[in-house]
């Protein structure tokens, strides 16, 4: 049975074809896994050929039988060599395309060069921004998938609260959360588009480990089990009274839900409690301002102003040069989608945009507190897709 309704794929491919026509691009070649899934309903290795006019062709290197089961597209063919692509594209477009779009933001140079060798007269253009813009606006079908992921996210928080006890290692706690998530259908993989940006489920970290940063462009990363995996849960034992950051991503049927809550055994010191109250206030204030026409930059500036008013200008979203220069990001099939709540993001929000808001306050060497919810823009405001109460979770 196909993974995605045919009308969904027709809508998505049609949007891409309209962009190609507007930009006078003859065709696009899509090959990144998540883009393939978005436009075909399958992630089998190959290339989707999308002419500006005409039917797309999904040329599959492996495994074509699975692709034909997973995707409802009409033209799914076996691909034995890149040398087949020019003829396939010429047949789909009705002529030899001259300007061909590629996903320049993610396509390896080696693959681009192989394509250049078989499309000798082609001019290559970048269609990655168009793809990301199309994917940023979720359909009702996609919103239902993300609501389901929100349910899984709530279950993961319940597992964290139920498993938290003094002396448990972060890795033991993470294992209990992740086992519950897997039993409920979590796909395991959390896809990110950015170069070398990757994570495993997310982060559960206590005390000073909760304030650690690492290579991903995120405010908090955790210690991780080793230098070979320097993010997420580590070997540290959790102590009563310290803030525990639960920042996990639910991933169900491809779609993601990003959520953070702060947990504690007993009660936190006043310093952290005040900061957590401020983070909740920042989140709810930004939430109240989400609506069509507002820009992501507007929301970012609103959050920064509130953090400064609370006295956390130096601790908001990190510290110093490593501070995250955003307060939220798009979420969909990947964790780092558009729009981004940051300076320079001035394209107005529209219904169907889905993003998280994640105010976090960091005290290096001591700990961190924060909260994160995910929202869908609606015609008259926002729908919160994460379910748990916007509060501290004490056990």
N, C-alpha and C positions, 0 to 999 in steps of 0.2 A: 504494500500500500504506500503511495507517495507520502513523503514526510510533510509536504507543504501544499496547500490548495493551489490548483492551477491558476485561479483568478489572482491570487497573491503574486505569483511569479509574473503573470502578464502585466500587472500593475507596475511592478518593480522594473522589469525590462523596458516597458513603455516609457517610464520616467527617464531611464538612461538613454533610450533612443531619441527622446526629445532633446536632451542635452547635446547629443552628438550632432543632431541637425542644426541646433542653434550655433554650435561652435564650428560648424563645417568640418566635422570629423566623420570619415566614411564608415568606421567600424571601431569596435573595442575588443580587445582580447583580455579575458578575465581568467586569472589562474591562482590567486591566493585562496587558501582553503575557506576562510570565512566568507569572502566575496562569492566564491563558487556556491557555497551553501545558500547564501542569501538569494542569489539569482537563479539557482537550479533546484534547490531542495536536496542536493547531494554534495558530499565532500570527496567524492572519488577523484583521484588525481587526473588532471587533464587541463583543458582550456575551453572556456565558453567563448564562442565567436558571436558577437552581437553586431550585425550590420545596422547602420542608421535607419534603413528600411528593409523589411523582410524578416524571415523567421530566424531565430538564433539556432546555432548548432553547438551541442555539447560534445566535444571530442575527448574521449576518455582513454587515458593511458592504462590505468588500472583502478578499479575493476569494473568493466563495462556492464556486466550482468547486474551488479549491485546498483550501479547508477540508473539503469533502466527500471529497477524496482523502486528506488527512492525518489526519482524525479519524474514529474508528469510531462516534461517537455517532449515534443514530438520527434525532434531530430537529435538522437543520441547515437554516436558512432564510435567505433574503436579507433584509437590513435596509436599507430605503430611508430611514426616518425614525425618530427616537426615539418618535414618536407611535404606532408599532406596538407598542412594548414593553408597555404596560398590557394590551392584548388578548392578546398572546403569553403574558404571565405569568399572566393570569387563566385562560387555557386550560390551562397546565401545572399550576397549583396547584388548579384546580377552583373557585376563588373569587377575589375581589379581595383581594390581600394588603394588610395595613395596616402591618406592621412589616417593613421591607426592609433588608437588610444591604448595606453598601458597603465598599470597601477605603479607609477614610478615611486611612490612612497614606500613600497614593500618589495618590489620585484628585484631579485638578485641580478647583478650586472651580468653574470654568466648566462642567465636565461635570456636577458635582453639581447645579448650578443648572438645567441643561438637563433633567436627570432630574426635578428638583422641579417643573418646569413641566408635565410630562406625567403625573406621579403626584401629583396635587394633594392627595390625602388621606393620603399615606403618611407614616409616621414613620420617619426614617432612623436606623439603628444601625450601629455599627462592627463588622465581622467580620474585620478585618485580623489581629488577634491569633490568632483561631481558625485562619485560613488559614496563618499562619506556624508555629503549633504543629503543625498537621497535616503541613505540608511538612518540618518538622524531623526527623521520623522516616522514614528511608528504607526502602523495601521491598527485598527481594532483587533485584528488577529494577533498581532505582535503584543499588544497591550495585555491581552488575555494570557499569553505565554509569560509575560513578566509578572503579572499578578500571581500566577502559579508559582513562579520562582520566589515571590515574596512570601508565600506560604511556607516554602521550604526554608527560607531564611529565618522565619519565626521559629520553626522547629529546631533549627541549629542553635538559636539563642536559648531555647528551653533546655537543650542538651547541655549547653555550657553552664547554665545556672544550676542544673541538677547535678552536675559532676564536680563543680568547684568545691574544693576543700583545702584546708591549710596543709602545706607540705607536698601537694601534688606538683609534679613537674609540668612545665608548659607543654612538653611533648605528650605527656600522658593525657592531659586535659584536651589537647588538640586531637589526639587519637580517638577519644570518646565522642567528641563533637563530629569528627569526620566519619566515624563509623555510623553514627545515627543518620548523617546526611546521605551516605552511600546507600544505606538500607531504604531510604526514601526516594532514591533515583538520581542523586547528584551525579553529574557526568564526570566529575573529577577535574577535567581540564578547565582552566579559566583563561580564555584567550585574550591576548592583548596585541594591539597592532604595532605599537612603538618598537623600534629597534632595540633588542636586548631587554625589553621590559617583559618580565614574566613573574608568576607567583604560583604557589600551590595552595589552593583554598583561600588563604588569607593569613591573618595574624591573631594569635592570642598570646599576650605578653604581660607580665606583671612587674610592678615597681619600676626600677631604673631601666629594665629591658624594654618597657613600653615606650620609652622616649628615644630609643636608638633609631638612627637613620642608616640607610644603606643605598645601594646603587639605583633602585627604582626611584622614579620621580614622584614620590609620595611623602607625606609629612612624617609618617611613622612606619618602621619596617620590622622591628623586633630583632633579636639576636640570630635566630636560625640555629640549626644543629651544628653547623660548621662553616668554615670559610668557603667551602664548595657550595653551600646553600645558605647565604647570609641574610635570610629574611624569614619572618614567621616565628613559630615556636622554637624555643631552645631548651637547654637542660636545666635552667633555673627553676628552683622550687618557689611556689607562691606563698606569700606570707599574709597573715591577717592584717587588715587595715590599709593595705596598699592598693592603689588603683590597678585594675586588670583591664587592659584594652582587648575587647572582642571586636575584631574588624574582619568579617568573613563575607565571602561571595557565594551566594547560592547559584548553581548552574543547572538548569533543568531544560532538556530538549533544546539545547543551544542557547537559551536566553538566560541572562544574568540578573541578579538582584544584589546590590551592594548595601551593606548595613554595618553600622558600628554602634556598640553600646559599651558603657563603662560598668564593670562589675567590681564588687568588693566583698570580702569576708568581714562582717562586722560593720565598722564605720571608718571612713577616711578622715585624716587630719583636716582641719578647717581650711587650710590652704588649697587642698585639692577639691574639697566640697564647694567652695566659692567658685573656683574655676569651672567646675562642672556645671553649676547653675548658670554661669555666664555662657557656656557653650550651648546649653539648651535654649537660653534666651536668644542667642544669635540665630540658631536654627529656626526657631519659630517665627522670629522677625523676618528672616529671609523668606520663609514659607509663605507668610502673609502677603508678600510682594510679587509672588510668581503669577504671571498672567500673560496672555499674548500681547506683544508689542513692547514689553520690557526687554532690555538687552541683558545678556549674561554679564557684561561689564557692570551694569547697574547693580545687579545682585551681589557681585563681588565687592564693589565699593561699599555697599550697604553693610555687608558682613565685616569688612575691615573697620569701618567707622564704629560699629558697635563694639568690636573687640577693643579698639582704642579707648572708647568711652568707659569700658569696664576696667581699663588699666592693664590690658594684656597685649599691647602693641608689639612687645618684644618676644612674646611667647606664642603668638598666633600662627598656627600652621607650620611650626618649626622654629628654629633659631638661626639667626645670622644668614650667611650665604646659602645655607642648605634649606632655607625656608621654602615651602611649596608656595608658588605664586598663583595659586588658584584656591577656590573654596568648594569646588564641585566639578564634575565631569560627566559627559554623556555615558550612558550605559545601555547596552543592547546585546548583541551577539559577542561584542568585545567590551572590555572594561574601560577602555580609553577612547570612547567615541566622542562625537560632537553633539551638542555644544560644550564648551569649557567655560566655567564661571571664572573669568580672569580678565585682566586688562587687555584691551584690543579686540575683544569679542563683541562686536557692535551690531551683528545681524539680529534683528528682533526675534524673540521667541514666538513660536507658533504652536497650535494644538498638535499633539503627537510627539513633541520633543520630550525625551525622558532623560533625566540627569539626577545625580545625587547632590546633596548639600552636606558637607562634612566638617563643621568647625571643630578644630582640635587645638588644645592649649598644652604646650610642652614645657616641661621643666627639666632641662638636660641634667643627667646624673641622678635624677630623683624619680621621675615618672611623668605620665601624661594622662589627660582626660579628654574625652570627646564624645561626639554623637554623630550619627550619619543616617539620613533617610533618603529614599529615592522617590522622585515625583514625576508625574506625567502632566504636561501642560494641557489644560482643557480650554474650551472656548471662553469660560468665565473665571478661570483661576488655575487650581492645581489639584490633582488627586495624589494622595500619599499611597505609594505602592508597598511600602514597608509597614508592618502591622504593630509591632510592640509599642508599649507606652513610651513616651519621650521623657525618660527619667533614668536615674541611677538604679542599678539592680544590685541590691544587697542580699547576702545569704548568711 
